[in-house]
Amino acid sequence: MKSVLLTKIAFIFLLLAFSLPISAATPSAPQMPNLELTGSDGKKHHLKDYLADGKWTTLVVWGPKCPACIEEMPEIQGIYDDKEKNNINVLGLAVDFPTFSYAKLKAVQQFEEDYFVTFPNLLISSNIYYELGLGPLKGTPTIILVDPQGKVSAVQLGAVPRKVIENYIAQENAKANLISKK
């Protein structure tokens, strides 16, 4: 009973914290840089190839040995599986857990296989995360929502339910439509 109450309190805190994201309308919202990173396919990719194509992008920073990341993956994979319907891209940024050093390619590939992860993943370290303009990496999973213009709209440490991500994006799209109709 006590754990159910604590879970509900944690969820409410998460919802409140997620409703106070970095605003895309502020000049301080960082534009994602065009870093060249190695993918889980072993090839080089440019970050911008996954961003700013008129769609929102959900970036998930995760680690292959992170217990919370294992639990988060079905939610993120679900968003990716429905990308044509929900118009949301998904990109993983894999980091070694718990060291936050550069992700190990074989560990990322094994995780993708074990947990049926099919969305693209790029390998990073906490130093590369810092280069994204988001400050120090505080933990995994970290969810970053990037708007259709490639600007960071929200950053949330910890697992975020799919519905919360989709609702946030719907609200931001509604705001953008109101502004464009003025």
N, C-alpha and C positions, 0 to 999 in steps of 0.2 A: 504494500500500500504506500509506504514511504517512498519507494523508488519510483512508483508511478507519479506521485506528486512532484518529486524532483525532476522527472523527465518532462512533465507538463510545464514546470517553471522554467526549465532550460529551453524548451521550445518557444515559450512566450518571449524570453529574453532574446533568443535568436531572431524571432520575427521583429522585435523592436529594434534590435541592432541593425538588422538588414534594411529596415525602413529609413535608416539614416546614412545612406551611402554618399560617396563622393558625387557631387552633382556634375553631370556632363555639361551643364550650362556655364559653369565657372571656368575662368581662364586657368585655374590651377589643375583642372582635370588633365592628366598627362595623355599625350598622344603616344601610342605604342611605337617604339622604335622598330626599324627593320633589321633585326638581328638575323644572322645566318646561323642556324642551329642544326645539329644532327638529329634526324628522326629515328624512330624505332625501326625503320626499314634500313638503317645504316647509311642513308643518303643525306646530303645537305639540303636544307629547306630555308626559305626566307619567311620570317614570322608574318610579314605583311601579306603573304600569299593566302593566309587563313583569316584575314581581317578586312574590314571596311569594304565589303562587296555589296553593300546595301542590306546586310543582315546583321543581327546581333550575334556576338560570339561569346559563348561561355568557355572561359579558360579554367581548367582545374589544375592546380599545382598539387601533385601527389607523389607518394613514394611507395615502391613495391612492398616494403615491409611495414607500412603504416596501417594499423588495425582500423582506424577511422576511414581511411581511404578505401579499404576493402569493402566496408559497409556502404560507402558513398557511390561506388562505381555503378551499381544497377540504376541509380537515379540519373547519373550523368549519361550512361549508355542509353537510357530511355529517351532522353532529350535528343541524342544523336540519331537514334533509330527513327524518330519522328521529325527529323530536320526538314523534310519537304512540307510537312503539314504545319509545323510551328515556326518555320523560317528562322531557326536558330542554329548557327554553326557551333561545333564543339571542338575544342583542341585541348589536349593534355600537355602539361609541362611536367615531366617526370624528373624528380630529384632523388638522390640517395637518402634513405631514411634509416636512422635518425640523425645522420651526420650533416645533412643538407649539402654534401659535396656533390660533385658531378655524378649524375645517374649512370649506373652500369647498364650498358646496352643489353646484355644477356638477361639480366634480372628484369628489365622492363619488358622484353620480348616474352619471357616466361610468364610474367604477370598477365600480359595481354592474352596469352593462350589459356592460362588457368581460369581467368575470370571473364573470358569471352568479350574482351574489350576490342572494338573494331574502329573506334574513332582515332584520328591521327594523334601521335604523341611525339613531342620534341624533348630532347634531353637537355637539362639545365643543372645549374648549381645555385646556391644562395647568392653567389656573386653575380651570376647572370640575371637572377631575379631582381637584384638591386639595379642592374642596368636598365630594367624595364621602367624605372622611375617610380617604383612603388615603395621604396624604402627597404628595410631589412625583412627577410622572410621570417615570419614569426612561428609558422607551423604548417602542418599539412593535415587535412586538405585545406587549401585556400581557393576560394572561388572568386574569379575576376570577371565582371561583365563588361564587355567592350561594345560600344554603340556602333551603329552602321557606318559612322564616319571614322572609326578606328580610335576613338577616345575612351579611356577608362571611365565607366559610369559608376561602378560599385566594386568594392573589395570586401570579402567576408572571410574571416578565419573560421574554419570548422565546416562541418557538413551543412549543406543547405538543401532542403527538400526541393524536388523538381517543381512542385506547384508554386513554391515561393519564387523561384527563378522566373518561371513563366508569368506569374502575376506581376512581378516587378517590371519585366519587359513590356507587358501589356499596358501597365500604368504609364511608363515612360513614352511608349508609342502614342498613347492617348494625349499626353501633354504636348508632344511634338506636333500632333495633328491640330490641336487647339491653337498652338502658336502659329503654325503655318496658315491657318484660316483667317488670322487677324489681318 
